[in-house]
Each structure stands twice: as structure tokens, then as C-alpha cells.
């Protein structure tokens, strides 16, 4: 269960980074 919580936090962090990356790419293109 503790492992799952750790994984969830990692996934959230990765998702946030992807969102920021996508946002930056969109801004550069436009």
C-alpha cells in the first residue's frame, strides 16, 4: 500500500512535467 502511494506521487509528478512540457511546446509553436 505504501509502495502504491509512492507510485501515485511519482505518476502525478510525471504528469505535471508532461503538462508543462506540452504547454511550453505549444507556446513555442504559436
PDB file of N, CA, C and O in Angstrom:
ATOM      1  N   UNK A   1       0.839  -1.201   0.000  1.00  0.00           N
ATOM      2  CA  UNK A   1       0.000   0.000   0.000  1.00  0.00           C
ATOM      3  C   UNK A   1       0.878   1.257   0.000  1.00  0.00           C
ATOM      4  O   UNK A   1       0.594   2.217  -0.716  1.00  0.00           O
ATOM      5  N   UNK A   2       1.942   1.245   0.805  1.00  0.00           N
ATOM      6  CA  UNK A   2       2.849   2.385   0.856  1.00  0.00           C
ATOM      7  C   UNK A   2       3.537   2.561  -0.494  1.00  0.00           C
ATOM      8  O   UNK A   2       3.749   3.682  -0.958  1.00  0.00           O
ATOM      9  N   UNK A   3       3.884   1.428  -1.117  1.00  0.00           N
ATOM     10  CA  UNK A   3       4.514   1.451  -2.437  1.00  0.00           C
ATOM     11  C   UNK A   3       3.579   2.108  -3.445  1.00  0.00           C
ATOM     12  O   UNK A   3       4.007   2.897  -4.287  1.00  0.00           O
ATOM     13  N   UNK A   4       2.296   1.770  -3.344  1.00  0.00           N
ATOM     14  CA  UNK A   4       1.295   2.334  -4.258  1.00  0.00           C
ATOM     15  C   UNK A   4       1.215   3.846  -4.112  1.00  0.00           C
ATOM     16  O   UNK A   4       1.123   4.569  -5.104  1.00  0.00           O
ATOM     17  N   UNK A   5       1.248   4.320  -2.876  1.00  0.00           N
ATOM     18  CA  UNK A   5       1.204   5.765  -2.622  1.00  0.00           C
ATOM     19  C   UNK A   5       2.407   6.457  -3.269  1.00  0.00           C
ATOM     20  O   UNK A   5       2.281   7.526  -3.865  1.00  0.00           O
ATOM     21  N   UNK A   6       3.573   5.823  -3.137  1.00  0.00           N
ATOM     22  CA  UNK A   6       4.804   6.368  -3.717  1.00  0.00           C
ATOM     23  C   UNK A   6       4.668   6.445  -5.228  1.00  0.00           C
ATOM     24  O   UNK A   6       5.014   7.450  -5.849  1.00  0.00           O
ATOM     25  N   UNK A   7       4.156   5.361  -5.810  1.00  0.00           N
ATOM     26  CA  UNK A   7       3.970   5.300  -7.263  1.00  0.00           C
ATOM     27  C   UNK A   7       3.017   6.386  -7.733  1.00  0.00           C
ATOM     28  O   UNK A   7       3.242   7.026  -8.761  1.00  0.00           O
ATOM     29  N   UNK A   8       1.950   6.586  -6.967  1.00  0.00           N
ATOM     30  CA  UNK A   8       0.951   7.600  -7.321  1.00  0.00           C
ATOM     31  C   UNK A   8       1.581   8.985  -7.363  1.00  0.00           C
ATOM     32  O   UNK A   8       1.336   9.761  -8.286  1.00  0.00           O
ATOM     33  N   UNK A   9       2.385   9.284  -6.369  1.00  0.00           N
ATOM     34  CA  UNK A   9       3.053  10.592  -6.313  1.00  0.00           C
ATOM     35  C   UNK A   9       3.987  10.767  -7.506  1.00  0.00           C
ATOM     36  O   UNK A   9       4.056  11.844  -8.098  1.00  0.00           O
ATOM     37  N   UNK A  10       4.707   9.696  -7.853  1.00  0.00           N
ATOM     38  CA  UNK A  10       5.622   9.757  -8.994  1.00  0.00           C
ATOM     39  C   UNK A  10       4.846  10.000 -10.281  1.00  0.00           C
ATOM     40  O   UNK A  10       5.249  10.813 -11.113  1.00  0.00           O
ATOM     41  N   UNK A  11       3.731   9.291 -10.439  1.00  0.00           N
ATOM     42  CA  UNK A  11       2.916   9.446 -11.640  1.00  0.00           C
ATOM     43  C   UNK A  11       2.379  10.864 -11.745  1.00  0.00           C
ATOM     44  O   UNK A  11       2.352  11.446 -12.829  1.00  0.00           O
ATOM     45  N   UNK A  12       1.951  11.416 -10.618  1.00  0.00           N
ATOM     46  CA  UNK A  12       1.423  12.788 -10.606  1.00  0.00           C
ATOM     47  C   UNK A  12       2.527  13.760 -11.019  1.00  0.00           C
ATOM     48  O   UNK A  12       2.292  14.679 -11.803  1.00  0.00           O
ATOM     49  N   UNK A  13       3.720  13.553 -10.491  1.00  0.00           N
ATOM     50  CA  UNK A  13       4.851  14.432 -10.817  1.00  0.00           C
ATOM     51  C   UNK A  13       5.160  14.363 -12.307  1.00  0.00           C
ATOM     52  O   UNK A  13       5.365  15.390 -12.953  1.00  0.00           O
ATOM     53  N   UNK A  14       5.194  13.143 -12.852  1.00  0.00           N
ATOM     54  CA  UNK A  14       5.472  12.953 -14.279  1.00  0.00           C
ATOM     55  C   UNK A  14       4.383  13.616 -15.123  1.00  0.00           C
ATOM     56  O   UNK A  14       4.673  14.271 -16.124  1.00  0.00           O
ATOM     57  N   UNK A  15       3.136  13.438 -14.708  1.00  0.00           N
ATOM     58  CA  UNK A  15       2.016  14.033 -15.442  1.00  0.00           C
ATOM     59  C   UNK A  15       2.123  15.551 -15.458  1.00  0.00           C
ATOM     60  O   UNK A  15       1.862  16.187 -16.479  1.00  0.00           O
ATOM     61  N   UNK A  16       2.509  16.134 -14.318  1.00  0.00           N
ATOM     62  CA  UNK A  16       2.662  17.585 -14.229  1.00  0.00           C
ATOM     63  C   UNK A  16       3.772  18.058 -15.162  1.00  0.00           C
ATOM     64  O   UNK A  16       3.624  19.070 -15.847  1.00  0.00           O
ATOM     65  N   UNK A  17       4.886  17.322 -15.186  1.00  0.00           N
ATOM     66  CA  UNK A  17       6.005  17.681 -16.046  1.00  0.00           C
ATOM     67  C   UNK A  17       5.605  17.607 -17.513  1.00  0.00           C
ATOM     68  O   UNK A  17       5.980  18.466 -18.312  1.00  0.00           O
ATOM     69  N   UNK A  18       4.832  16.566 -17.866  1.00  0.00           N
ATOM     70  CA  UNK A  18       4.375  16.417 -19.245  1.00  0.00           C
ATOM     71  C   UNK A  18       3.467  17.568 -19.633  1.00  0.00           C
ATOM     72  O   UNK A  18       3.554  18.090 -20.745  1.00  0.00           O
ATOM     73  N   UNK A  19       2.589  17.966 -18.709  1.00  0.00           N
ATOM     74  CA  UNK A  19       1.667  19.071 -18.972  1.00  0.00           C
ATOM     75  C   UNK A  19       2.448  20.351 -19.210  1.00  0.00           C
ATOM     76  O   UNK A  19       2.146  21.096 -20.142  1.00  0.00           O
ATOM     77  N   UNK A  20       3.448  20.615 -18.379  1.00  0.00           N
ATOM     78  CA  UNK A  20       4.272  21.823 -18.526  1.00  0.00           C
ATOM     79  C   UNK A  20       5.033  21.767 -19.853  1.00  0.00           C
ATOM     80  O   UNK A  20       5.115  22.767 -20.566  1.00  0.00           O
ATOM     81  N   UNK A  21       5.584  20.605 -20.179  1.00  0.00           N
ATOM     82  CA  UNK A  21       6.338  20.431 -21.415  1.00  0.00           C
ATOM     83  C   UNK A  21       5.453  20.698 -22.626  1.00  0.00           C
ATOM     84  O   UNK A  21       5.844  21.395 -23.562  1.00  0.00           O
ATOM     85  N   UNK A  22       4.237  20.121 -22.589  1.00  0.00           N
ATOM     86  CA  UNK A  22       3.269  20.312 -23.674  1.00  0.00           C
ATOM     87  C   UNK A  22       2.910  21.791 -23.807  1.00  0.00           C
ATOM     88  O   UNK A  22       2.825  22.328 -24.912  1.00  0.00           O
ATOM     89  N   UNK A  23       2.701  22.434 -22.663  1.00  0.00           N
ATOM     90  CA  UNK A  23       2.337  23.851 -22.631  1.00  0.00           C
ATOM     91  C   UNK A  23       3.440  24.696 -23.264  1.00  0.00           C
ATOM     92  O   UNK A  23       3.164  25.588 -24.066  1.00  0.00           O
ATOM     93  N   UNK A  24       4.698  24.408 -22.897  1.00  0.00           N
ATOM     94  CA  UNK A  24       5.835  25.152 -23.441  1.00  0.00           C
ATOM     95  C   UNK A  24       5.959  24.927 -24.937  1.00  0.00           C
ATOM     96  O   UNK A  24       6.211  25.870 -25.687  1.00  0.00           O
ATOM     97  N   UNK A  25       5.785  23.681 -25.380  1.00  0.00           N
ATOM     98  CA  UNK A  25       5.879  23.369 -26.809  1.00  0.00           C
ATOM     99  C   UNK A  25       4.816  24.138 -27.581  1.00  0.00           C
ATOM    100  O   UNK A  25       5.093  24.687 -28.647  1.00  0.00           O
ATOM    101  N   UNK A  26       3.607  24.176 -27.048  1.00  0.00           N
ATOM    102  CA  UNK A  26       2.512  24.885 -27.697  1.00  0.00           C
ATOM    103  C   UNK A  26       2.840  26.364 -27.812  1.00  0.00           C
ATOM    104  O   UNK A  26       2.573  26.985 -28.841  1.00  0.00           O
ATOM    105  N   UNK A  27       3.417  26.928 -26.760  1.00  0.00           N
ATOM    106  CA  UNK A  27       3.765  28.351 -26.763  1.00  0.00           C
ATOM    107  C   UNK A  27       4.853  28.648 -27.786  1.00  0.00           C
ATOM    108  O   UNK A  27       4.805  29.677 -28.461  1.00  0.00           O
ATOM    109  N   UNK A  28       5.827  27.763 -27.907  1.00  0.00           N
ATOM    110  CA  UNK A  28       6.932  27.968 -28.855  1.00  0.00           C
ATOM    111  C   UNK A  28       6.399  27.895 -30.287  1.00  0.00           C
ATOM    112  O   UNK A  28       6.772  28.706 -31.135  1.00  0.00           O
ATOM    113  N   UNK A  29       5.534  26.929 -30.550  1.00  0.00           N
ATOM    114  CA  UNK A  29       4.962  26.759 -31.892  1.00  0.00           C
ATOM    115  C   UNK A  29       4.110  27.967 -32.248  1.00  0.00           C
ATOM    116  O   UNK A  29       4.184  28.473 -33.367  1.00  0.00           O
ATOM    117  N   UNK A  30       3.303  28.430 -31.305  1.00  0.00           N
ATOM    118  CA  UNK A  30       2.431  29.588 -31.558  1.00  0.00           C
ATOM    119  C   UNK A  30       3.146  30.866 -31.176  1.00  0.00           C
ATOM    120  O   UNK A  30       2.584  31.953 -31.312  1.00  0.00           O
TER     121      UNK A  30
END
